[in-house]
Amino acid sequence: MHGEESTASIPALLDAARRGDRAAAGELLQRYADWLRLLARLQIDRGLQAKLDASDVAQQALLEACRALPQFRGSTEAELAAWLRSILANVLAHEVRRYAGTEGRDVSREVSLDAELAESSRRLQGVLADTGPSPSAQAAQHEQEVRLAEVLARLPDDYREVIVLRNLEGLSHEEVAQRMGRGAGAVRMLWVRALSRLRQEMVPLA
């Protein structure tokens, strides 16, 4: 991202994007890329992970959001986040049908995915609570989630993985150890170090 991106608020970018500023639209949606990628990863079953890449799903959702942005009628960051989640749910439902071989449009699946994505978003709030004080007392909760996703994306792979498995997927230390091919004791130590690193990375965002 270029240096000026952090100076513009989400509402300001949204307003500019509606006036036809394509650069603002691109910057606005790119801010949600890591968040959408993380939510997608949490919804892709392990059996499909070899075929369905969370980054590709998130990118497709961003492309669809870019095309549909002129029709978006919300005005708050919370409404924008909910809208992006619904687009991601639609893309995920389509891709799951394609790879799982399910025929037809399953609207109930899209509704279910949207609810599951909202729940995953709430789990991100739980990780924020685990990392101590809010990184910005004035920021909306979902904006903090987006920032958290950005920080997670920058962490070393093993740190990110242990936090995702333990805090977001809710696996026990033993289950995480099995998934990561490590001992349970080693995973506990890794998890503590990962959360410590996460706290450190979140501080500059205050």
Secondary structure, DSSP 8 states (H G I E B T S, - for coil): --TTGGGS-HHHHHHHHHTT-HHHHHHHHHTTHHHHHHHHHHHS-GGGTTT--HHHHHHHHHHHHHHHGGG----SHHHHHHHHHHHHHHHHHHHHHHHHT--S--HHHHHHHHHHHHHHHHHHHHHHHHT-S-S-TTS-HHHHHHHHHHHHHHS-HHHHHHHIIIIIS---HHHHHHHHTS-HHHHHHHHHHHHHHHHHHHGGG-
